[in-house]
Amino acid sequence: MSTTAIEDIIRRQIAENPVLIYMKGSPDAPECGFSAKAVAALKATGVDLAFVNVLQAPSIRERLPGVSGWPTFPQLFVKGELVGGSDIITEMAASGELQLLLEQAEVAA
């Protein structure tokens, strides 16, 4: 598959899912500590989220940093915008910002 086609898939995933995390593993079985921390913070909000396991999608894992401008995983997108990675997600969860952001996204969905 061409680089352009993969990037189009990524953009479509981001556009079609109000809350989307690109992670290593799945929400029920994260495969790295950073993904586990991020998903725990997200699950605590009770908001529905979509995910892409980048370990099972190497082409997406390779191209996503070029699309998002973020070099590491996990990557959280809310309403098409990159929120950030594990540290940002857990900091936002601690301050209450994450809950508010996700509730607004869910209402808008």
Contact map, one row per residue, 1 for C-alpha under 8 A:
1110110000000000000000000000000000000000000000000000000000000000000000000000000000000000000000000000000000000
1111110000000000000000000000000000000000000000000000000000000000000000000000000000000000000000000000000000000
1111111000000000000000000000000000000000000000000000000000000010000000000000000000000000000000000000000000000
0111111100000000000000000000000000000000000000000000000000000000000000000000000000000000000000000000000000000
1111111110000000000000000000000000000000000000000000000000000000000000000000000000000000000000000000000000000
1111111111000000000000000000000000000000000000000000000000110010000000000000000000000000000000000000000000000
0011111111100000000000000000000000000000000000000000000000010011001000000000000000000000000000000000000000000
0001111111110000000000000000000000000000000000000000000000000000000000000000000000000000000000000000000000000
0000111111111000000000000000000000000000000000000000000000000000000000000000000000000000000000000000000000000
0000011111111100000000000000000000000000000000000000000000010001001000000000000000000000000000000000000000000
0000001111111110000000000000000000000000000000000000000000000000001000000000000000000000000000000000000000000
0000000111111111000000000000000000000000000000000000000000000000000000000000000000000000000000000000000000000
0000000011111111100100000000000000000000000000000000000000000000000000000000000000000000000000000000000000000
0000000001111111110100000000000000000000000000000000000000000000000000000000101100000000000000000000000000000
0000000000111111110000000000000000000000000000000000000000000000000000000000001100000000000000000000000000000
0000000000011111110000000000000000000000000000000000000000000000000000000000000000000000000000000000000000000
0000000000001111111100000000000000000000000000001100000000000000000000000000011100000000000000000000000000000
0000000000000111111100000000000000000000000000001000000000000000000000000000111100000000000000000000000011001
0000000000000000111110000000000000000000000000011100000000000000000000000001111000000000000000000000010011000
0000000000001100111111000000000000000000000000001111000000000000000000000001110000000000000000000000000000000
0000000000000000001111100000000000000000000000001111000000000000000000000111100000000000000000000000000000000
0000000000000000000111110000000000000000000000000011110000000000000000001111000000000000000000000000000000000
0000000000000000000011111100010000100000000000000011111000000000000000001110000000000000000000000000000000000
0000000000000000000001111100011100100000000000000000111000000000000000001100000000000000000000000000000000000
0000000000000000000000111110111100100000000000000000111000000000000000000000000000000000000000000000000000000
0000000000000000000000111111111000000000000000000011100000000000000000000000000000000000000000000000000000000
0000000000000000000000001111110000010010000000000010000000000000000000000000000000000000000000000000000000000
0000000000000000000000000111110000000000000000000000000000000000000000000000000000000000000000000000000000000
0000000000000000000000001111111000000000000000000000000000000000000000000000000000000000000000000000000000000
0000000000000000000000111111111110110010000000000000000000000000000000000000000000000000000000000000000000000
0000000000000000000000011100111110110000000000000000000000000000000000000000000000000000000000000000000000000
0000000000000000000000011000011111110000000000000000000000000000000000000000000000000000000000000000000000000
0000000000000000000000000000011111111000000000000000000000000000000000000000000000000000000000000000000000000
0000000000000000000000000000000111111100000000000000000000000000000000001100000000000100000000000000000000000
0000000000000000000000111000011111111110000000000000000000000000000000001100000000000100000000000000000000000
0000000000000000000000000010011111111111000000000000000000000000000000000000000000000000000000000000000000000
0000000000000000000000000000000011111111100000000000000000000000000000000000000000000100010000000000000000000
0000000000000000000000000000000001111111110000000000000000000000000000000100000000001110110000000000000000000
0000000000000000000000000010010000111111111000000000000000000000000000000000000000000000000000000000000000000
0000000000000000000000000000000000011111111100000000000000000000000000000000000000000000000000000000000000000
0000000000000000000000000000000000001111111110000000000000000000000000000000000000000000110010000000000000000
0000000000000000000000000000000000000111111111100000000000000000000000000000000000000000100010000100000000000
0000000000000000000000000000000000000011111111100000000000000000000000000000000000000000000000000000000000000
0000000000000000000000000000000000000001111111000000000000000000000000000000000000000000000000000000000000000
0000000000000000000000000000000000000000111111100000000000000000000000000000000000000000000000000110010000000
0000000000000000000000000000000000000000011111110000000000000000000000000000000000000000000000000000000000000
0000000000000000000000000000000000000000011011111000000000000000000000000000000000000000000000000000011001000
0000000000000000001000000000000000000000000001111100000000000000000000000000000000000000000000000000000001000
0000000000000000111110000000000000000000000000111110000000000000000000000000000000000000000000000000000000000
0000000000000000101110000000000000000000000000011111000000000000000000000000000000000000000000000000000000000
0000000000000000000111100110000000000000000000001111100000000000000000000000000000000000000000000000000000000
0000000000000000000111100100000000000000000000000111110010000000000000000000000000000000000000000000000000000
0000000000000000000001111100000000000000000000000011111110000000000000000000000000000000000000000000000000000
0000000000000000000001111000000000000000000000000001111111011000000000000000000000000000000000000000000000000
0000000000000000000000111000000000000000000000000000111111001000000000000000000000000000000000000000000000000
0000000000000000000000000000000000000000000000000000111111000000000000000000000000000000000000000000000000000
0000000000000000000000000000000000000000000000000001111111111000000000000000000000000000000000000000000000000
0000000000000000000000000000000000000000000000000000011111111100000000000000000000000000000000000000000000000
0000010000000000000000000000000000000000000000000000000011111110000000000000000000000000000000000000000000000
0000011001000000000000000000000000000000000000000000010011111111000000000000000000000000000000000000000000000
0000000000000000000000000000000000000000000000000000011011111111100000000000000000000000000000000000000000000
0000000000000000000000000000000000000000000000000000000001111111100000000000000000000000000000000000000000000
0010011000000000000000000000000000000000000000000000000000111111111000000000000000000000000000000000000000000
0000001001000000000000000000000000000000000000000000000000011111111111000000000000000000000000000000000000000
0000000000000000000000000000000000000000000000000000000000001111111111110000000000000000000000000000000000000
0000000000000000000000000000000000000000000000000000000000000011111111100000000000000000000000000000000000000
0000001001100000000000000000000000000000000000000000000000000011111110000000000000000000000000000000000000000
0000000000000000000000000000000000000000000000000000000000000001111111000000000001000000000000000000000000000
0000000000000000000000000000000000000000000000000000000000000001111111100000000000000000000000000000000000000
0000000000000000000000000000000000000000000000000000000000000001110111110010000000010000000000000000000000000
0000000000000000000000000000000000000000000000000000000000000000110011111000000000000000000000000000000000000
0000000000000000000000000000000000000000000000000000000000000000100001111110000000001000000000000000000000000
0000000000000000000001110000000001100000000000000000000000000000000000111110000000001100000000000000000000000
0000000000000000000011110000000001100100000000000000000000000000000000011111000000011100000000000000000000000
0000000000000000000011100000000000000000000000000000000000000000000001011111100001111100000000000000000000000
0000000000000000001111000000000000000000000000000000000000000000000000000111110001111000100000000000000000000
0000000000000100011110000000000000000000000000000000000000000000000000000011111111110000000000000000000000000
0000000000000000111100000000000000000000000000000000000000000000000000000001111111100000000000000000110010000
0000000000000110111000000000000000000000000000000000000000000000000000000000111110000000000000000000000010000
0000000000000110110000000000000000000000000000000000000000000000000000000000111111000000000000000000000000000
0000000000000000000000000000000000000000000000000000000000000000000000000000111111100000000000000000000000000
0000000000000000000000000000000000000000000000000000000000000000000100000011110111110000000000000000000000000
0000000000000000000000000000000000000000000000000000000000000000000000000011110011111001100000000000000000000
0000000000000000000000000000000000000000000000000000000000000000000001000111100001111111100000000000000000000
0000000000000000000000000000000000000100000000000000000000000000000000011111000000111111100000000000000000000
0000000000000000000000000000000001101100000000000000000000000000000000001110000000011111110000000000000000000
0000000000000000000000000000000000000100000000000000000000000000000000000000000000011111111000000000000000000
0000000000000000000000000000000000000000000000000000000000000000000000000000000000111111111100000000000000000
0000000000000000000000000000000000000100110000000000000000000000000000000001000000111111111110000100000000000
0000000000000000000000000000000000001100100000000000000000000000000000000000000000000111111111000000000000000
0000000000000000000000000000000000000000000000000000000000000000000000000000000000000011111111100000000000000
0000000000000000000000000000000000000000000000000000000000000000000000000000000000000001111111111100000000000
0000000000000000000000000000000000000000110000000000000000000000000000000000000000000000111111111110000000000
0000000000000000000000000000000000000000000000000000000000000000000000000000000000000000011111111000000000000
0000000000000000000000000000000000000000000000000000000000000000000000000000000000000000001111111100000000000
0000000000000000000000000000000000000000000000000000000000000000000000000000000000000000000111111111000000000
0000000000000000000000000000000000000000000000000000000000000000000000000000000000000000000111111111100000000
0000000000000000000000000000000000000000010010000000000000000000000000000000000000000000100110111111110000000
0000000000000000000000000000000000000000000010000000000000000000000000000000000000000000000010011111111000000
0000000000000000000000000000000000000000000000000000000000000000000000000000000000000000000000011111111100000
0000000000000000000000000000000000000000000000000000000000000000000000000000010000000000000000001111111110000
0000000000000000001000000000000000000000000010100000000000000000000000000000010000000000000000000111111111000
0000000000000000000000000000000000000000000000100000000000000000000000000000000000000000000000000011111111100
0000000000000000000000000000000000000000000000000000000000000000000000000000000000000000000000000001111111110
0000000000000000011000000000000000000000000000000000000000000000000000000000011000000000000000000000111111111
0000000000000000011000000000000000000000000000110000000000000000000000000000000000000000000000000000011111111
0000000000000000000000000000000000000000000000000000000000000000000000000000000000000000000000000000001111111
0000000000000000000000000000000000000000000000000000000000000000000000000000000000000000000000000000000111111
0000000000000000010000000000000000000000000000000000000000000000000000000000000000000000000000000000000011111
